[in-house]
Amino acid sequence: MAAPPYAQALHAAEFITGPPMIKGIPLWRAAGIQAVRLLTDLFLDLVARHGEPTVLQHGFLADAAAGRQVFGAYDNVYDVRDLPGHRGVQFRSDNIVTVVTGWSRAAQRGPVVSIGEVIRDAPGKTPPLFRDRSIWPVVELNHIVAAADAESLLTAYATIVEDLLAAIGIPTVTVRTPALAGYGKLSYLTVAVLPNKRPTVLATLYVLTDELRSALGVEQDVIDVGFTGKILATTAMLHADARGLVLPSAIAPTQVGVTLPPEHGADDWLSRLRAGGLRCDVVVAGQAAGRDRAERAWHRRGVPLVIGLGRAREAVAVCTRLPMARVELPELPEPQQVRDLLAAADARLATRATAVFESGMAEGGHLRSVCGSCSRDLAVFGAVVPGVAGHCDTCGGPAGEQLFVSDEGRFY
């Protein structure tokens, strides 16, 4: 079976390997790993609003007894048997048990961000980065907090996740839902819309139930925030054209692809771009056909901005995407002009994705301002966070609240 188009785009961009893939275990390549690092660095910068995060990476194996003590016998966890030197272990399926157990010993109160891989059973279809057995990256934030502060801090982390996704051109809404009450006494989902107009969850945010908190041996509330590589799969779905992936500049391993003739004399200019913090890569091509091949190669890799210098030093062309456009410049652009071009490219991605988001929400009738009485006739999945008050769309009364309606119930 052919890989879905978004996976083909990620393969062409050298993010993951192409077919044949191991079912449920996508294999990452250098460009994808670099994009993940850029994404997680951006997240850590945003988290620092609430305290400098401690960053952890955990081993491949976890204590099976400790996991069962907290979560019971999950049927999607792999216990490891007959491994010399390791008894009572399982493939790591989450991070929170390890993190919070360590907290209790070290008096750590967070935030702690774990970045790594988890292994879970995933029978059936396993579209890459959407439903994997080997899930990487898994980015999980945990924070111990006083009960009185838990809701406000969880809402603050929801804003951070929304800002993270907005920075890569993905509009979202946060929904507070009772559907996950078995895990969180307060449960938020960060919801985006795919090109097929269906909603999808890109991040989960919880204040753990008191039962789980007690099982972890913690007296105060525990916040658990997480997202995975599904964010990059969604990026590839929303940001693409006929040539493939179009990366937002924040996570593009190469922000500027530069094509130069053999005798270019542009070294000082390239040094200024790089000194200005721009991630540039260079290909030398003498003939027009070679420059065209180079441009197509930049585009397959998702490079958002391509600058070509012809044989005549004054022949400078800038190629942007969505829509594809080429503009001639009178001279080589300096760092601030390049940053402006990248910002404009990012804005186009956000505008296109916002149109998909708004269309999907409207066609599905998901976001509605409804009063308590009228909501009884709807398949209410949850309420928008932060709360949005207004008149009821159904009866016109003043006590409306913005709700998320999902006729299919829980969705992923």
N, C-alpha and C positions, 0 to 999 in steps of 0.2 A: 504494500500500500504506500502510495506517495506521501511524503511529508506534507503537512499543511503549509499554505503559502507563507505564513509568518515564520515557520521554522526554516523554510527554504531561504527566506531573506536573512535570517540570523546565521545560517550556514554560509551564505555568500559573503556576509560581512565578517566571517571568520570568528564569530562568537561561539558557535558550537560546531561539532563535527556533523557531517551530512550522513545520509544513509550508507550502509546499514547501521542504525543505532541499536544499542542494547535496549530492549523494551523497558521503558520506565527509568532509564538511566542515561540522560543526555550527557554527553562529554563536552566539557568546555575547552575553548581555545584561548590563546593569549589575549586577543582583543576583547572577548567577553569578560575575561577575568579582570582586565583593566577597567572596563565599564562598570563592573560590580564594585570595584574599589572606589571609583569616583562617586558612585551612588551612595555607598556606605559612608564615605567621607562627608558628603553633603548632609546625610542624616545626622552624623555625629556633630557636625557644626550646629545644626538646628537644635539638637538635644541639649547642647551646652547652654541654652537659654535657662535651663533648670538645674544647672550644676554640671561640672565637668564629668563626662561619663567615664567609667572604667570599662575598658574593652577586653573581652575574654574570647579565647578559642578553646574548645573542649576536645577531649579525645574521642576517638571513633566509637569506643565502647562505654556503656553506662551500667551502673549498679541495678540489676534487675529487681532485687528485693525493694530497694528504695523507690523505684518507679511504681511497683505494684502497691506499695503502702499508700502512695498518694493517689494514683489513678485507677487502681484495681487491675483486672486482667483485660487489657485492651487486646483485641484480636488482630490488630494491624501491626503488632510489634514482633520483631524477630529475636527470639532468645538464641544465644550462642552456646552450643554444647561441645564438649570435648576439645576445647581450645587450651593447649598446654599453658599453664601459668595463670589462667583466667577462669575462675569459677563464678557462677551466678551473675553472668553479665549478659547484656543484650546490645544489639546495635542501637546507637543513640537515636531515640525518636523524639526527644525534646531536650530543652536546656534548663527549664525552670527548676527541676528537682536539684540538679547539680548546683545551680547558682544560689538558690535560697538556702540550701544546706550549708554551703560555704559562707553565706552571710551570717548565719547564726553563730558560726565559729569565729568570724573575723569582725563582727559588729559593723559590717558594711551596710549602709542604708541607701546606696544607689545615687543616681541611676547606673545600672550595669547593662552593657550591650554585648550580647553574645553573637558572634558571626561564625557560621560554619555550616555543617551538613547534617541532615538527619536521614534516617532510613526507615521507611514504613512500607508495609504491604499495600499494593494498589492493583487489585485485580481489575480486569476489564480494560477499557481503552485508557491509554496513557499519553495524551497529547503533550509533547515536550513543554516543560516549564509550567504547565497547567495542572497536571496530575501525574507526579513522578513517584517512583520508588525511592530513588536517591534525590533528595531535594536540596539543591544548592543554588544560590545562597539562601540560608535561613538567617534572618536578622531579627533578634529577639531582645527587647528591652524589659528589664524588671526593675521595680522600684518599690521599696518598703516605705509606707507613708501612714501617718495618723488617719484614723477613720474619718475625722472631720474634714480632712483635706483631699480625700481620695477622689471624689467626683470632680472637683475643680482641676486637679492635676491630670486626671484622665482626659478631660475636655481639652486641656492645654496640649497634651500629647496628640490628641486627634487633630488639632490645628497644625502641629508640626508635621504630621503625616500628610495632611492636605497640602501644606506648603511644599513638602518634598515632591509630591506628585505634580503639583502645579509647575515646579521648576523644570520638569521634563515634559511639560505640555499635556498633562492628563488631568482634566477637571474631575472633581469628585464631590460626593456629599457623604456626611457622616450620619449613620442611622443608629439610634439606640433601640435595641430589640430584646424582647424576652425569650426569643427562640433559642438562645444559648445559655439559659439559666442554670443548666447543670454544671457549667464551667465558671461563669461569671455572674456574681450578683448584680453587676453592672456590666453590660456588654455593648460595645460599639463596633460597627463595621464600616469601613471606608469603601464606598461603592463607586465604581466607574461604569462606563457604558462602552461595550464593544461595537465594532462596525456593523454587526448584525442587529444592533439596537437593543441587545439584551444586557441587563445589568450584571456586573460581576464584582466579587469582593477582592480587593487588593491588599487590605490590611485588617487585622483584628486587634481590638483593644479591650481589656478586661480589668475589672477589680475582681479578684478571685472570690469564689464563694467562701463562706466561713468554714465549711467542711474541708475544702482543699487547703485553706490557710492553716487550719489546725493540723491537718495531716503533714504539712510542711514544717510544723513546729514554730510558727511565727504568731506573735500576738497582735501585731498591727496589720493593716491591710496591705495586700500585695497587688501591684499593678503589673500587667503582662501585655506587652505590645509586640506584634510580630508582622513581618512581611517576608516574601520570598522572591525568587527569580521570576515569578509570574508577572511582576512589574515590567520586566524587560520583554516578555512575550507580548504584553499589552502594548508596550511602546512600538514593537514591530508591527502589530496589527493596525494601530492608529496612524503611525507616521511612516508611510511608504508611498512610493510611486512606481512607475513602470520599470525603473532601474533598480528598485529594491529599497532597503531600509534608509530612512532619513533620521539621523540621530539628533536629539536636542544637544546643544553645545555643552551643557553641564556634564553630560556623561559620554561625550564623544571622545574616544581615545585619540583620534586625530580630528581637530576642529577645522584645520585649514590644510587642504591638499594643494600643494604648489607644483606646477609643471613648468620647468625651465628649459631653455635651449642650452646646447653644450657650452657656449661662451656667454654666460649670463651676467656675471658681475653683480649678483644680487646677494652675496654673502652678508654684507653689512645689514641689509634690509631684513634678511631672515634672522640675524642675531637680534635685531630690535624687536621683532615679533616675539621671539622666544623669551627675551628678557622681559617683555610685557606680559608674560604668563600665558601666552597662546601656544597651544599644542599643534605644531606644524610637522608635516612630513613632505618630502621632496622626491619628485621623479624628473629625470632629465630625458627630454624627447626632442629630437631635432625636426622631424617632419610633421606636417599637419595631421597625418594619419596616426602618428605616434602620440600626439597630444590628445587626439580624440580617444584613443584606447586608454590613455592614462586617466582622462576624465571619467570614462565609464568605470574604470577600476576604482577610482575614488568613490564614485557613487555606490558601487556594490558594497563597499566597506561602510557606507552610511555617513560619509564625510559631509557635513552640512554646507561647507563653503569651499569652492575650488577657484584658485587664482592661477591663470596661465599667462606666461610671459613669452611673447613671440620673439622671432629673430631680431626684429627691431625693438630696441629697449623701450620705446614709447608705446608698443602694442601690448597693453595690459587688459586682460579680459577677466571678469568675475562672473562665475556661474553659480546661481542659487537655484533652489528647488521648491516645489509645491507653491506656485507653479515653476516649471523650469524656465529660467530666464538668464540671458547673458548680457552683461553691460560692459562697455569699454570705459576704462578710466584713463585720464591723462597721465597718470604716474602711479607708481606702486603705492598702495594704501599703507598708511602708518598704523601702529597698533590700535589707536582709538577708533579709527575708521573701520578696521577689521572687527573690533568688538561691537561696533554699531551694526555692522552687517550681520553678525551672528545673532545679536539681539532681535533684529528684524526677522531673521529666519525662525528663531524660537517663537516669536509672536505669531507667525503664520501657522506654525504647528499647533499652537494653543487655540487659535481661532478655528481651525478645521476640526480639532477634537471637541471644542465646545459646541460646535454645530451638531456633531454626532451625539454628544451627551444630551443636549436639549431636545433633539429629535427623538432619541430613545426614551427619555423621560416622558415626553408628551405622548408618543405613540402608545407606550405601555400604561399611561395614566398613573405613573408611579408616585409623583409628588402632588399631593392635594392638601389644601387647607380645609380641615373638617372639624366640626365640633364633636364632643363626646357622644351625643345622641345619634348623629348621622353616621359616625364611624362604626356603629354596631353592624351596619349592613355591608361593610367593606372588609376585604382581606388585608387588614392592617398588619404589616410586618414590623413596623416600629415608627419612632418619631425622629424627626430631623434634629441634629445637635449642631450648634446651639439652637434652642427652641425658637421658632418663628411664629409669632401670634398674628392673627388676622381674621377677617370675616370668613365664615363657613361658605365653601363653594356650593354646597348643596342647599342649605336653608337660608343663607344670607345673614345668619346671626353673628354677633360680635365675638363669639368664643371659639373661633377656629384655631387649630394648631396644625402646623405643617407635618403631615404624615407621609410615610413611605408605604405604598400599597403594592402587594405582590400576589397576584392570583395564583402563582405557582408555589407559594409558600417560601420555604427556605431555598436560597439559590447559592451557587458557588461561582 
